[in-house]
């Protein structure tokens, strides 16, 4: 999990317009404080900024209760306005920048993190289980027992959850291997797919796709054998997740045979009566990873860089052509000067 308790104080913020008038409001919630702040006449953007400003203001009042905090917001526009070098459009944006600098001077680590919203399942949560199972459940109801020591218990009804099973992903690695130079004269999608598969097979017989990380097939197969990879069906082990910019989807990284790839999955809109085999819709091969498992992932605040922490202790990054879209990455590198790069992005 990104920013886990208790190492990080997680602060949820949201801003919106009231349904029956042009006034806005801002909401903030965390373990140590929660507020609702009227914004007055304005836009939903003004409410998002006001919520972040309120969170930063409250952090300055509770310095003894945290060292690191992450402010979660579903407005990319609000986050970009705060971290941008351009002149602030409002006093609230200027206040946010001022408070962030003050907290940094006090040796407090503050992260602004975008999270997707309105995904069609706002009242659902995900439970990652062993042996490659994921449970998607409606928020459980609380039941109180007066005759036992445990005062509260939560029940998950079979009708209120969906079970996903992830089987071997070897056949889906092809999704992450980009094939370029598809014939422009081929207009039909079926024809392009045939060419794509042929080029994929040809590529696998020669080298890996990156000019920077060239690996002949014989060496690649030998490396896979050394790492214990096999062609047999082995259930993947989920290591970490990353929110997708597409509603109802999520990115996951795995160990074992699927190390060095990240896969995007799409949840069903309506729960089914039986478990569903979870198959990826997109994949990305992290070229610099060299089969090392990816233990953590997160976007930069602006969404233009994807950071990945690997099991070998190295931090990798990739510049994205499209914000918050890992498939648009054009270059994978190992972060040498971590502090300089983080300050830059």
C-alpha angles and dihedrals in degrees: 000000000000115000095003126200133285095018092059131040105222117210121191118206134182138168131192147152120265112251098233103040142022094260121111136212139203127212129197128183134178139138093268102037143008130187144173113206125190110226101190123216111356144088136293086259090059089052092052091050091047091052092053091045090052091050092051091047092052092048088059088057094052103043093141093057101061145026100186128028135177121205111209118208133167095208114092090184092058094048093047091049091055098046096039121108092222123106111282115252095210139028090243091061090050089049091053092053091047093051092047090054092047092051090048090053087053089056093251118143112222123182125190108209128187117221127186118251140192093031094157093257105068091149096052132092134196125234115195111208135187121272095038099295125140125191120204108194139175110247102281120243118244120240122194122211119197098186100059136055095248102081098191133034133175125218126200111205115212089233091056099055142061123214118212122192120198113206129183112325099195092107090054096055086091089070089066097047106088114215114205133190096046108175109270091205090063104091103173119086090222091056092048090050091054091050090046092054092047092050090046092055091046092050092051090055094056120027144331113274101254121085088205094053103037112176120174116226094249092054091044093053091046091051091050090052091049090052092049097251116157140177092240120105108269122175110241122239114229113230107172144341138225127198115249123226087225113082115248095021137102137190119229135187124207142193131224115038093358100055113134095032132090120205132202118218131190123218123221118254094220124039116247127217094241138038117284126218104240109222124179123247095197138014139188126204110218097219097195094050095078093204094308112140117255108230101180139016135186140159125239113251092261091047094233096112131050115208121200129188113208131205091249090064096253124128116224128190140189130199112230124214090202117042115253092001113116092190090067093063114129103181135028119203142166112247106240103173100036097180095048094048094046091051090049094053 
